[in-house]
Amino acid sequence: MPGRDKRFIAIAGNIGVGKSTLTGLMAQRLDWKPFFEAVDDNPYLADFYADMSRGPLGVLSLAAAPTTPTRRISITRPTLQDRSVCRRAEVFAANLYRQGWMSQRDYATYAVLYEGINLFLPPPT
C-alpha cells in the first residue's frame, strides 16, 4: 500500500498511564521506530508539576517539544510517538488556561510557539 511505510501514530493519555510503555511494546511488536517524549531532557517539567501556578514556567515546560536538533522526528519508516505535540497544545495547554493555571499572555505565547513547531513536525497519520 503506497505511503504505508511513513505512518506516524501518536499515543495520547494522561501523565503516568503508560504511553511510553505502550509505545515501546507496540514498536517492538510491529518493528516500528519508537520516539519517546524527552521528559528527562526537559529542565522545566519537574518544577512545573511542583508548582503549576508559576506562570511562564508552564509555557516553557509545554514548549520543550521533542523537536530539538538532536531529537527531530523524521518519518522515514512507520513511527510511534508516546505523546503528540498537538495533544499537548490542543488539550493540555488549553485546559491549563481554562483552569487558570496559565495566563492569557502565556497561553497566547504558547499558541505562537505551537504554530511554529507545527511548521516542522508532521502531524500523526
Order of alpha helices (4+ residues) and beta strands (2+ residues): beta-alpha-beta-alpha-alpha-beta-alpha-alpha
